Amino acid sequence: MTRVLAFKLWGDYGHFRKYYTTTSPLTFEFPPPTSVVGIVSAIIGLDKEQYPALSR
């Protein structure tokens, strides 16, 4: 059985700049995996020292 966690994240601004750009407004269509881990960790209340192991 596969489990899926789905949630809607919204805001006025969201800019996930592509790493190879410096002044271009190119962004990812979806947040990078490390950003998603940080967002979910903040929602469930993990301290920032606890979640880096989750992104490996």
C-alpha positions in Angstrom: 0.0 0.0 0.0 1.4 3.4 -1.1 0.9 6.4 1.1 0.9 9.9 -0.1 1.0 13.2 1.8 -0.6 16.0 -0.1 -1.0 19.6 0.9 -1.6 22.9 -0.7 1.1 25.6 -0.1 0.4 29.1 -1.2 1.8 32.6 -0.7 2.1 35.9 -2.3 5.6 35.2 -3.5 7.6 32.1 -4.2 10.9 32.2 -6.0 13.2 29.1 -6.2 16.0 30.4 -8.3 17.9 27.9 -10.4 21.4 27.5 -9.0 23.2 28.3 -12.3 21.6 31.7 -12.7 22.8 34.9 -11.1 20.6 37.7 -12.4 18.0 35.8 -14.4 14.5 35.3 -13.0 14.5 31.6 -14.0 12.9 29.5 -11.3 12.0 25.9 -10.7 8.4 24.9 -11.4 8.3 23.0 -8.1 10.4 23.7 -5.0 13.6 21.7 -4.8 13.6 18.6 -2.5 15.6 20.3 0.2 13.1 23.2 0.3 10.2 20.7 0.6 12.0 19.0 3.5 12.5 22.3 5.3 8.9 23.3 4.8 7.5 20.0 6.0 9.9 20.0 9.0 8.8 23.5 10.0 5.1 22.4 9.7 5.6 19.4 12.0 7.7 21.4 14.4 11.2 19.9 14.0 14.2 22.0 15.0 16.5 23.0 12.2 19.3 20.7 13.6 16.9 17.7 13.4 15.9 17.7 9.8 19.1 17.8 7.7 19.4 14.0 8.1 16.0 13.7 6.3 17.2 15.3 3.1 19.9 12.7 2.4 
